[in-house]
Amino acid sequence: MLAQVSIVPVGTGEETKELLAKAARIVHKSELNYQLTSMGMIIEGEWDEVIALVKKCHDEVKNFAERVVTNISIDDRKDLKDRLKNNALEIEYALGESLRTNGLT
């Protein structure tokens, strides 16, 4: 499963980037594959693992903010694995050249 996650802290004295770094550290220390983007993070794994990780990130940011808005978009397929990397590779193959994927491929 792929989950695109964005976490937005609201009503905090800390800078947003510092709070998002706390969430990114949690994801980085996990065993799951992920890709940081300018709009959030894409996390790949099994349902329970991903949801538990997102909750952990949400709760960590909530420790420092009055309000947290977390958006999750899920693409759950039974038949394919390693989609985080392979999806980008398939597009590059169809295009016939490498794209700027920030180390994803």
C-alpha positions in Angstrom: 0.0 0.0 0.0 1.1 3.5 -0.7 0.0 6.4 1.6 0.5 10.0 0.7 0.6 11.9 4.0 0.7 15.6 4.8 0.8 16.9 8.3 0.1 20.6 9.0 0.6 21.9 12.5 -1.6 24.9 13.4 -1.3 27.3 16.4 2.2 26.5 17.4 5.1 28.6 18.7 7.6 26.5 16.9 8.5 26.7 13.3 6.6 24.3 11.0 9.8 22.8 9.6 11.0 21.9 13.1 7.8 20.0 13.8 7.7 18.3 10.4 11.3 17.2 11.0 10.2 15.4 14.2 7.6 13.5 12.1 10.2 12.8 9.3 12.6 11.4 11.9 10.0 9.0 13.1 9.4 7.8 9.5 13.1 7.6 8.8 13.7 5.4 11.8 11.0 3.0 10.8 11.5 0.0 8.6 9.2 1.3 5.9 10.2 2.7 2.5 9.3 6.4 2.1 9.9 9.4 -0.1 9.9 12.9 1.3 8.2 15.4 -1.1 7.7 19.2 -0.9 4.0 18.5 -0.1 4.4 15.7 2.4 5.6 12.1 2.4 4.8 8.9 0.6 5.0 5.8 2.7 4.9 2.2 1.5 4.0 -0.8 3.7 1.2 -2.9 5.0 -2.0 -1.2 6.2 -1.4 -1.6 10.0 2.2 -0.6 9.8 1.5 2.6 7.8 -1.5 3.7 9.8 0.4 3.1 13.1 3.3 5.1 11.7 1.1 8.0 10.6 -0.6 8.1 14.0 2.8 8.2 15.7 3.8 11.1 13.5 0.5 12.9 14.0 0.7 12.5 17.8 4.3 13.7 17.9 3.4 16.9 16.1 0.3 17.3 18.3 2.5 17.4 21.3 3.8 20.8 20.1 0.8 22.3 18.4 -2.7 23.3 19.4 -4.1 21.7 16.3 -2.9 19.3 13.6 -4.4 18.7 10.2 -3.3 15.3 8.8 -4.4 14.3 5.3 -3.9 10.8 4.1 -4.5 9.4 0.6 -4.2 5.7 0.2 -3.6 3.5 -2.8 -3.9 -0.1 -1.7 -3.2 -2.9 -4.2 -2.8 -6.6 -3.5 -0.9 -7.6 -6.7 2.1 -5.3 -6.6 5.0 -4.6 -4.2 7.8 -2.0 -4.3 5.6 0.5 -6.0 7.3 3.5 -4.6 10.4 2.9 -6.7 8.8 0.9 -9.6 6.2 3.4 -10.5 8.8 6.1 -11.2 10.9 3.5 -13.1 7.9 2.7 -15.3 7.4 6.3 -16.2 11.0 6.8 -17.0 11.0 3.7 -19.3 7.9 4.9 -21.1 9.5 8.3 -21.6 12.8 6.9 -22.7 14.9 9.0 -20.3 15.7 9.6 -16.7 13.6 12.0 -14.7 14.6 14.1 -11.6 13.2 11.8 -8.9 15.5 12.9 -6.1 17.2 9.5 -5.8 14.0 7.5 -6.0 15.1 5.5 -9.0 
